């Protein structure tokens, strides 16, 4: 019963669609976790690289790493974990659809 409800609410109707959805969410999870780990480790935003800039012969240093960017990296790792859980559920639904 729960498997049928989960299969109808995920938007996928066939096991092939579940496999595609699982692959996409797993790839998204890998990307988000990689970005989160990078940001947590360096403390620098992955959008703004904070590299030193030379203006008029003077080298201007970037701001120091911030705790906020490290916290955002941890949040990114958590979001990636949620995507992994979604990929596992979709994989289970695909296997359930193939075996029944």
N, C-alpha and C positions, 0 to 999 in steps of 0.2 A: 504494500500500500504506500509506504513512504517513498519507495523507489519510483513508483509511478508518478507520485506528486512531484518529486524532484525532477524527473525527466520532462514533465510537461511544463514546469516553471522555468527551466533553464534556457528555453528558446531553441533547443536542439531536439529534432524529432527522430533522427537515426543515429546509430552508433558511430557512423562516419563523421557526422557533425559534432558529436561529443568528442571524438578523437581530435578533430580540428580545433575545437574550443579548448581542449586540454593542452594542446601544443602551443596555441597562442598565449594562453594564460601562463604557461610555464616559461615561455620566452620573455614575457613581460615581467614575470617574477625575477628572473635572472638579471634583467636590466635594472629593475628598481633596487634589488638587493646590492648589486655591484655599485650603483650610484650612491646608495645609502652608506655602504661600507667606506667608500672613497671619501665621502663628505665627513663621516664620523672620524675617520683616521686623520684627515688633514685639517679639519675645522674650517675649511674654505668652501664657499659655494661652488657647485659644479656649473652653474649658469654664468656667473661672473668669475673669471679665473683669478683675479687679484694678482696679476703679474706686475713687476716693476715697470714703470713707464719713464721714458726719457723725454723731458720737455725742455727745450732750449738749452741743451747741454747739461741739465741737472737730472739726476736719477731720483725719481720719487718712489719710495718704497710702498708696498701695499699695506693695508691695515693688518694687524695681527689676527691670527685665527680666533674665531669667536665661539663661545659656548653654545650660542643659539644655533649656529650651523652644525655643530656636533649633535645637538638635540634633534635637529631636522633629519640628520643622517640616521639616527636611531628610529625615528618615525618612519623613514623610508624603508628600513629593514623590516619593521613591523608590517607595513603595507605589502611588501614583497612576500612575507610569510602568509598573509591573507590570500594573495594570488596563488601561492603554492597549494594552500588548502583547497582553493577553487579548482585547480588543475587536478588534484587527487580525486576530488568528488566527481569531476567530469570523466576522468579515466575510469573510475568505478562504475559510473552510469553507462559508459560505453561497453565495458566488459559485461555488465548486467544485461544490456540489450543484446549482445552477441550470444550470451549463454542461454537466454530464454527464448 
